[in-house]
């Protein structure tokens, strides 16, 4: 039996089946021997939780390799989905010019599109995705989340709400100052006319 990478139950089960069947069929076996070898040697390609699953199969419950594959895929599909969810949520990142409020909104929307994501993953992914160079509020929030690690989404929510209020006040102050500078000339002209 050639070496087949051991499957531990944390990656795509279909990929393991494809690798395994291709390897077995690549040997010089007679067509009637392939099914028997596929069934008998499959357990040797498993480790960890997948091997535990295999060892707990009831005796004489599997009649064919197709039945074994079906049971294997059903039992291990969740591992692939979990890996995809974790990878997907860690992709979300804050751009350099994005305000904290914009990043929070985008993170929440993308998080809702994914299947249920554990709180701890969401908190960790949000912290990782914060860009301290984008705004002062983002920098202070990231420092806070790293210093006092948030483990629930509610904790992250409470912390970013206060930073967003500060950011909104700061952005509002800047825009009102710009408006005052722009309109100052007009106001001076109006005062001169009134005099």
Secondary structure, DSSP 8 states (H G I E B T S, - for coil): ------B-SSS-HHHHHHHHHHHHHTS---HHHHHHHHHHHGGGGB-HHHHHHHHTS-TT---SHHHHHHHHHHHHHHHHHHHHHHHHHTT----TT--HHHHHHHHHHHHHHSS---HHHHHHHHHHH--TTT-HHHHHHHHHHHHTT--SHHHHHHHHHHHHHHHHHHHHHHHHHHHHHHHHHHHHHHHHHH-
